């Protein structure tokens, strides 16, 4: 039996959501059926930087994304099929997961 095609509403980005660099540690935590991905950015401590002191770094939380577990599994599958070993081996663009409400 063939899979049925899911129908999604039109895709929009009215708030022009910014892309955020998150090259620091990240974390995955769960609560019930929800999974929270927390991403950080390593950067100098602003008060010390502007005071001319040492440039000690800190990890700043930059993004938290909360997904139902089924979308987390779809994200895992998307990453597994889209990524290979080398940094230049990323897929150009991929879409996956979700279901219409």
Secondary structure, 3 states (H helix, E strand, C coil): CCCCCCCCCCCCCCCCCCCCCCCCCEEEEEECCEEEEEEEEEEECHHHHHCCCCCCEEEEEEEEEEEEHHHHHHHHHHHHHHCCCCHHHCCCCCCCCCCCC
